[in-house]
Amino acid sequence: MYGEQGTINLNYTQVQGNTSTVEGGGIDTLSDTLTLHNSPVNGNTASNAGGMSAGGTTTLYDSPVTGNTATAGGAGGGINAA
């Protein structure tokens, strides 16, 4: 998922098994606000930030981030927050 501006809310959504050649295998966002409720982020792959790359305020409620991989040895196998 990619988002550039505004607010993103995920509720009861699995972010799983995604791949990116750059950042944020599961989620790549520069949004002002990212909120996940009961939305696991797992098994994603990217050069950097395998699970998610978040540029704004990020809040996770009961949303585990597990089993994500940064393949280029870059920042954030699970989360890279700017």
Protein Blocks (a to p, Z undefined) as FASTA:
>chain_A
ZZfbhcdddehiacehiacfkeoklbccfbfbdcdehiacehiacfbhklbccfbdcdde
hiacehiacfkopghjlbccZZ
